[in-house]
Amino acid sequence: MDRTTSDRRQARCLPMANTCFLKVIVGWVLAFHLTVCCLGAAWAVDPAFPSSQNVFPDTTVAWISIADPDAFSKSFDRTQYGKLIRDPHMEAFVKSFREQLSKAGKQRLGKLGLTIEDLGEVPGGEIAIAAIVPEAGRLATVLLVDTTGHKEETEQLLGEIETRLLEQQAERLADYEKKIRVYRLPQASPSADNTDAAEPQEQVVAVVHEGKALVVGNDPVQVSHVLAVLENGREDCLASSEQFKNVSKSVLENLGPDISKLRWYINPFAFAAAYKSAHPTNKRQKGPDYVEILGRQGFDAVKALSGAIMFDDGPFQMRHQTIVYAPPLPGRDPLSADRYDLAARMLRFPESEEIQPFDWVPSGVSSWSSLKWDIQTAFQSAESLVDDVVGEKGVFDDVIASLKEDPDGPQIDVEADLVACLGKKVTLIGDFEEPIDIDSDRLVIAIEAIDPEKVAATVGKSMSTDPDMRRIESEGIVIWELIDRSMEIPTLEIETPGGIVAHADQEEDSGDARRRRLREKEEKLLPHSAVTVAHGHLLIASHRDILERVLATSGSGSLAKTDDYKKMNTVLKKLYPLPSILWGFGRSGESIRPAFEMLKRGSMPKSKSVTGQLLNSLLGDGEPGSVRDQKIDGSTLPDFKLIERYFGTTGFVMKNLDDGWFLGGITLASEETGQQVQETGEK
């Protein structure tokens, strides 16, 4: 292989996040959230129809439901979140936010002729929404509302829907089956710069109010099917599907039956594929399709996810549980590293009987979590994924070989000198520094080292070849700190999962310019990174100051000794007995404050925090270097000190199942935490 090809391959690395996929899912969930946030109708004693899980077909790939909207709203009002919204200091922002929410709702629901206010007037029972795949390449969305006690308001709404749709230049078609109103929306013009774009599909709205049910959707056939089975449900319903049954029972385990919940379900790969087919983009796609890549690499072993959220559950302000259903491939041992194929083998998380903060985790941090992960298996499984992402076989092996053999590089054996010397515990520590600005967030990633001396030698050998890194000492420990991101990319860089790649089918320009841009993108997550080996761990920090805090902490100054952590730990162990694979803790107020201040100043899109970058990826236009518009006007938010008492502590865990994983979490109120934990322990 020639040197040019080798150099080009070294400039590529593996992206672990599928932001396009996340954008689709998050947008869909947020849209449903907008429809239920202002519900306040009275709950019907006798439901007008069976539960929506027995009404929607087994071809449903995503579903969200609140069986008792009124009780759900009231349970929220009783929590500190509800008290926060009613606080006089929040009055101006709440009013402004409701106006913004209404506007956003009109934008999202406008094509259905609905507004947020409409959906607060008509529910008398369950409200549910489903994404259905009637056939390959099609995705239908259906909204189902129990309108018991609201016949007059619903009939009035039908007229308003028609008026709004006609104002959008929609065409009223003949009623489907003589009872379902159908409107055809005007088609958007295709993009002039993409003649290859797929022909846009016809968009229609189907609306019907029959008996005590309002059904609205973008497919009159599916609306008709839902209407036809409202009396008794259907045999081939969502609840009858094996995937739904495998997650729905477990997700409700140990949750009080008398407390209203928001429940959700999604088949992620089926939903993503259907959405992509039904919503062809007007822009020419560049680079790899990560959804397809993840599917090819065995991650489609994740068949379904389902969860439940509830408020005011005894001592808990909020409680949530999620099941990830990923059964082993047929004939595979659930405990084996080979229970999945290809890169999905990296989804291997050993269990631990005790996961607690080390005594060097500072007491005042905003958040802490620790995960057990089989790093060796993950590394060995990365080859096919890297090659698939880059679009060229052999890239992974070439990069690893060049790191070892290139005379201009560090000449290290990544697997033997680094990966084999790491343990199976990964810790994340989050915090912030004042004064708060776009670069205030702090992050430390700590990876257990079973041979710290060898890891330190490998890190030193690698960093010493990088002219952008400087060697300093703190607390008698060597730290390597990034000092100049504007310089040209060094001769060699260790490429780690999480960076940005150049795909093989992308047009390449000058090597120097391309490398400089890649370097800037790779440093975006940790723009002021500092690295060291201490406390038996490889420590990678976003900033040197947080790393120095970690190095200086010990004993009584650690998180594990604080009262709020110990109280949360007591509750979590009672709710979710060990063993586990993940244990986490957070102080809600401290965690949210940087984003709160940025939101108030209108600067959230400029934030360099991981949260800010994630939001930019999810909500932005996807164009390189562009800064999104802030979606929420936070200028009327009060001084944070006036409302910080409403934010308590959060705890979360993750456990292995034979066919996937369980995730659970709770929030405790700030003022009542001590008393509530004591009462919980006495039960």
Secondary structure, 3 states (H helix, E strand, C coil): CCHHHHHHHHCCCCCCCCHHHHHHHHHHHHHHHHHHCCCCCCCCCCCCCCCHHHCCECCEEEEEEECCHHHHHHHHHCCHHHHHHHCHHHHHHHHHHHHHHHHHHHHHHHHHCCCCCHHHCCCCCCEEEEEECCCCCCCEEEEEEECCCCHHHHHHHHHHHHHHHHHCCCEECCCECCCEEEEECCCCCCCCCCCCCCCCCCCEEEEEEECCEEEEECCHHHHHHHHHCCCCCCCCEHHHCHHHHHHHHHHCCCCCCCCCCEEEEECHHHHHHHHHHHCCCCCCCCCCCHHHHHHHCCHHHCCEEEEEEEEEECCEEEEEEEEEECCCCCCCCCCCCCCCCHHHHHCCCCCECCCCCCCCCECCCCEEEEEECCHHHHHHHHHHHHHHHHCCCCHHHHHHHHHHHCCCCCCCCHHHHHHHHEEEEEEEEEEECCCCCCCCEEEEEEEEECCHHHHHHHHHHHHCCCCCEEEEEECCEEEEEECCCCCCCCCCCCCCCCCCCCCCCCCCCCHHHHHHHHHHHHCCCCCCCEEEEECCEEEEECCHHHHHHHHHCCHHHEHHHCHHHHHHHHHHHHHCCCCECEEEEEEHHHHHHHHHHHHHHCCHHHCCCHHHHHHHHHHCCCCCCCCCCCCCCCCCCCCHHHCHHHCCEEEEEEEEECCEEEEEEEEECCCCHHHHHHHHHHC
